[in-house]
Amino acid sequence: QVQLVESGGGVVQPGRSLRLSCVASGFTFKNYGMHWVRQAADKGLEWVAVIWYDGSKKYYADSVKGRFTISRDDSKNTLYLQVNTLRAEDTAMYYCVRDVGVRSPEYDYWGQGTLVTVSS
Amino acid sequence: DVVMTQSPLSLPVTLGQPASISCRSSQSLVSTDGNTYLNWFQQRPGQSPRRLIYEVSKRDSGVPDRFSGSGSGTDFTLKISRVEGEDVGAVYYCMQGTHWPPVTFGGGTKVEIK
């Protein structure tokens, strides 16, 4: 069965960095685009970034552009999100999401999330 | 960016009765390919979101048929024909994928017992 397992979150001071990981299993990872979506506590969902199935394209939300980098290692079935220069407003649960869409993002599986807390 | 506006913020419901949630977009979600990429998600407390509906009205596998989606252009609705206990306490989000990036979500509607 499809599984997405995130890790790498934690408590970090403002201005510091983290690398979030998402290990995929139960499907052919290299065939799918992947997204990161985040959710602050008791708040709504915010799209963060996407990487094409072949890594050829990457897009970011304006709120993270220049600070976050999405990448993938198909040999390890792993999606990454490098988060730099963290701010308090980046505090959130970060979800890895599989995209089965062709012309539009279609989210069918979500991971359980990894929590990032930015605090001094 | 397309702004998605949901209403109400909180929806008091009675078990066994119908309920509906509205979602409006700041511009038409009809794509150049003729499809409308409007999705609905359910998020129960402590869980990740789960997609219920895609392309306005197509129900995902395993989703009870009491859930239905409708609408066009900029106005969309998620309906629960008869609310069950497992539907209560969850937050429902609409999401557009027509004009992206970025993907944008509505602010969410929490379904609560009246």
Chai-1 contact restraints between the chains, C-beta under 6 A:
chainA,res_idxA,chainB,res_idxB,connection_type,confidence,min_distance_angstrom,max_distance_angstrom,comment,restraint_id
A,G44,B,F105,contact,1.0,0.0,6.0,A-B,restraint_1
A,G44,B,G107,contact,1.0,0.0,6.0,A-B,restraint_2
A,G44,B,G108,contact,1.0,0.0,6.0,A-B,restraint_3
A,L45,B,Y93,contact,1.0,0.0,6.0,A-B,restraint_4
A,L45,B,F105,contact,1.0,0.0,6.0,A-B,restraint_5
A,W47,B,P102,contact,1.0,0.0,6.0,A-B,restraint_6
A,W47,B,V103,contact,1.0,0.0,6.0,A-B,restraint_7
A,Y59,B,P101,contact,1.0,0.0,6.0,A-B,restraint_8
A,A61,B,P102,contact,1.0,0.0,6.0,A-B,restraint_9
A,R103,B,D33,contact,1.0,0.0,6.0,A-B,restraint_10
A,S104,B,Y37,contact,1.0,0.0,6.0,A-B,restraint_11
A,S104,B,G97,contact,1.0,0.0,6.0,A-B,restraint_12
A,P105,B,G97,contact,1.0,0.0,6.0,A-B,restraint_13
A,P105,B,V103,contact,1.0,0.0,6.0,A-B,restraint_14
A,E106,B,Y54,contact,1.0,0.0,6.0,A-B,restraint_15
A,Y107,B,R51,contact,1.0,0.0,6.0,A-B,restraint_16
A,W110,B,S48,contact,1.0,0.0,6.0,A-B,restraint_17
A,W110,B,P49,contact,1.0,0.0,6.0,A-B,restraint_18
A,Q112,B,S48,contact,1.0,0.0,6.0,A-B,restraint_19
